[in-house]
């Protein structure tokens, strides 16, 4: 049943902004599994509940994937498809674990399973979930940590549009006029140099890093490009806030604009703060013990250089949080995305045991 559900979820292509079909599938699935209070909010998030009582645990995964369809296939002990790792396997495992818990927890506590939209986009889903005021006591987010690992820290992210304008002229007069594309590239080099100044000896997680993820240019008069926009993705370590980094980049870009004799503007397209979760709480204890019991190995606490919905939720809601899920995160967003069947099935047991342990501690 758990494997069939995952396979069916992978067959529904659901890039960010196109989650309606999988949302309908999950609503129907939760109804058929006798979840209570099954509903969809105005952002398109799907919720279902099991158990009852004051103590409430949120199991939150995302329904969307990055764009790029991959054929779904089941070969040997691997299931391939877009979202197999990031992160439909986590969401399916959460639903399967909650289904098993229905007959166990009764009135000891409540589990809310949420399938949210737009995690790979601008995070409309988790922002709406926060507005829903679910009043949870702790939350586990489903992302590929590997079955034996717990993700407790993520870098932040800033997406910037840097636009520059130069005076256009004939291509043959490139020795007289500036090329906006070359000017934009010089601006990018200044941003990269800034990041290099904040490189940490402790590794990439603690370093400010950046990548160009888009570029577009225009020619107003048919000569040299006189307008160019680059989109820059900055990854923010915990020692900075987004505001800190934006001010640093703004200063570097404005200085460069003067040196390069160009009009430059900078616009923030999106930002997510870095987040580090506490590890000294019943949630982390329960999750660690569950991993040890299921895998036979001590849980490893890991930091990740990406961002997740835990960043946003944890920054707004003051309850214990963790991120956990099956899969090798290095396969996320790749052309060869697959989940090991054994790891997926073990993760269901980990979620199930962790919830039981959390509720046991909460009742004492």
C-alpha positions, 0 to 999 in steps of 0.5 A: 500500500505504501509503495503503491501510493508513492508510485502513484504520487510520482506518476502525477507530474506536479511542478510548483504552481501545478499541484492541483492534480496531486492535491486532489489525489491526496485529498481523496487518498486521505478520505479513503484512509479515514483521516479526519478533518481532510481539507484544502486551504486557499493556497492549495495545501492539503491537510488530514488528521489522526488521533485526538488530544491537546498535544499536536504534532505536524508532519509537513511535506511538499507536493510540488517538485522542480520542473522537468518530467522524468519517466516513472519506473520501478527497477529492482529496489529503486523507484525513479521519477521526479520527486522520488527524493525531493520530496514525495517519498517523505510526504508519502512516508508521513501519510503511511506512518500516520495511517499506522498510528491511527489505531495506536494513539487514540486520545494521546495526541493529534497528528496533522499531516500537511502536503504543502505547495510551492516549496520549490518556488516562493513558499506560498504553501508554508506561509499559508500554513503559518496563517492557518494557526494550527497550534502545533507543539512540534513539527517534522518537515519531510526532506531528504536527509537520508534515513539515518540523519536529521537535518537541524540547520539550513542556510538562508537564500536571497534571490536578487535581480541586478540590472544595468544600463549603458550607452549603446552604440555601433558594434563596430565601435565597441572601443568607444561604447560599453557593452551592458552584458560585459558590465553586468558580468563585471558586477557579478565579479564584484559580488563574487569577490564580496562572497570570497571575503566572507568565506569561512575556514569552517566550510561552505555552510558557514560561508557566503556563496553565490551563483548566477541563475539567469541573464537577459539582455536588450539592444535598444538601437540594434547595436551593442546591448545597452541593458542587461539583467542578471539574477543572482542566488545568494546562500546565507550562513547563520552569522548573517541576516538577509538584511546584512547581506543585501546591504553588503551587496548593495554597497559593492554594486553601487561602488562598481556602478561608479567605477564602470560608468553604468546605471545600476539597480538592485531588486530583491525577488525573494529571501529566506532567513537561515535557520538553526534548530535546537537539538536539546528537546523531546522532538530531537531525542525521540527522532534520534532514538527512533533512527537508532531502533530502526537502522541500528545506527546512531543518528547523525545531525547534519547541516544543509546548504540549501533552504527548506520550509523549516527555515520559514516555519521555525523562524515564525513559530517557536516550537521544536522543529526538525527535518527528516526524510529518506533519500540522498539529497545529492539526487535532488533536482537531477536527471537521475532521481530515485529512492531506495525502496528499503530506505523509504520503508524504514523512514515510515517506521522512523516517523511512526516510532518518533511520533509515539515517543514524542507523545509518550514524553508529552504525557509524562 
